[in-house]
Amino acid sequence: MIVGTIKEIKNNENRVGLTPQGAYRLVQEGHTVLVEKDAGIGSGFSNEDFEKAGAQIESYARTVWKEAKLIVKIKEPLSPEFDLIQPEQIIFTYFHFASSQPLLDAMLKSKATCIAYETIGEKSKHPLLAPMSEVAGKMATLMGTYFLAKFAGGKGILVSGVSGVEGAHVVILGTGVVGRSAAWIATALGAKVTLLVHKPSRIPELQELFPNAKLVESTPENIEKIVPTADLLVGAVYATGARAPTLVSEALVQKMQRGSVIVDVAIDQGGCIATSQPTTHENPVFEKHGVIHYCVANMPGAFPRTSTIALTNATFPFVKRLAEKELHALKEDNSFLNGLNVINGQITNQKVAEAFERNWVKVEELL
């Protein structure tokens, strides 16, 4: 198969879909790998690194889009790329369709096959979401710590505190990989941490992981009571394939103290806080009701070397299977099959369809 990866065009997105090591392994197995010129520069991989691995460097993205059967990306295609997509081309990347109707419409129109990293897996286990969720979760606390500084618009509280002075109150909505990762950093820094837990049955297990944190069931009443006390509020909610539920209303944000900080990691899926709007690494924050909002939609792109290696370690086995067996690889693995969101102009993910009140087709009827 011809496998291609391109230079990402999303604001300050420096990750790349394939590493030279991954390209080498594909070439050794008889596949052709096309890499757009400078696609890996932001992650510390030169064109020469890819050439030594046996990949072909192409000067223009449109060449890769035209010739490759499988495109391996990091983020969803953007509007300048829509017309480059080929019918029946397999696009393997993060899509987060539920947060963007224009993206969904464009992919349906393209007749491409869209396999989303974020929906691969079963139940609460998402192997291609986990590594970037860990990065984003740890970043959430670190970015929140930075923007709590007075010069950054925050209330001037040091998250860790000092001798005789209490640290910041960090409230985390959600206890998946993002929430736990945020909590690990916050507790390590010495912050006062409250975790709002969706499933009360998990509280004993989580209490063992975070003995110094306060764990509370995530009910509307508890959210209403606890959120206004947060110096740093982290939104760490994820519903597979669906738009994130709005757990914090605008009225509740208004009750937070001026200079408090919100980091809404759920912004890729529309955000779990009513006042959240997508931002970029170039302009990462905005102020609403006196509260600083950090809502960057590709947080791990800030640390592209770490993020690319972590993500491609997880994605490569799936890339390899697609290159070998194309869509037959999906038939052999239900968790992989769950990644199929769009094929031949039809939606195959129920949650994506429900987000926009669209019809969907069971995958089994199409494969």
C-alpha positions, 0 to 999 in steps of 0.5 A: 500500500502507499501510505502518506503523512503530511505536514499538519496545518492546524495552528501551532501543530508540530506533531507528525503522523509517522516517525522515521522508525514507523516509516522504516518498518512499513518500507521493510514490509514492502509498502511505499511511504510518502512524507510531505517535505518538513512534515516532521521538523516540528517534532525533531525529525528531519527530511533526511531522517525519513529518507534514510528510513526509505520514505519518499519526500514529496514537496507538496501535500497535494501529491501525498493526498493524490497518491496515498491510499492511507493518510496517517495524520494527527488532527482532523483535516481543515478546510484547505485540505477538503478538496484534496481528499480522494474517494475511498481514501482511508484517513486515520487521525483524530476527528472529534466529529461531534464538535464540528458539523462542517468537518462531518459534512466535508468528509461525507461529501468526500466519500473517504473512509474516516477512522478516528483514533478517539473512538477505537476501543471498547467501553472506557478503554481508548488506546489511541486517546490515552497517550494524548490524554495523559499529556493533556491532563498533565499540561492542564495543571501546568498551564493552569499554574502558569495562568494563575500568575498575576502577570498572566491575568490570574489571581496571583496564587502559587499552586503549591503554596509555601510554608504557612500558606495554603496552595491553590484549590484545584477542582477536576471534573472527571477521573479518566486518563485526563483527570487522573493525570491532572490530579497527579501533577496537582497533588505532587505540587502540593495543591488542595485537590478535589476530584468530582467522580462520575461513578461513586463505585470508583471512589475507594480505588481513586482514594488509594491513588490520591490519598491527599485529595478529596473525592466527591460524587459528580452530582449537579448539587456538588458541582454547584457547591464546589466549582465556585471555590476553585482557583483552577477548574479542569474539565476532563470529561469524555463521552466516546464519539459524542459531544461532551456534556455541559456540566458547568453553566455560565451562571456558575462560572460567574460565581467563580472568583476573578482571576480563577482559571479554567482549563477545558480539556474537553474542548475537542468534543465541544467543551464541558463548560458553557463559557468555553470556546476553542483557542489556539497555542498562539492565543491560548486564553480569553477572559469571561466573567473575570475568569481566565479560560484556556481551551486549546483544542490541540494541547499536546501539540505544545510538546510535539517531540514527546507527544509524537513518539507517545502517540505513534507508539500506540497508533503504529500497530493499527497503521501496520494492520491497515497497510497490510489488510486495508478495511479487512483489518477492521473486521477482525477486531471489534475495538478497531471497528469502533474507530470507523466513523464515516465511509462512502458518504455515510455515518457509521458512529451512532453518537456522531449521528446523534450529535447532529440528528443524522441517520447512521448505518451499522458498520456490518451492513457496509463491510 
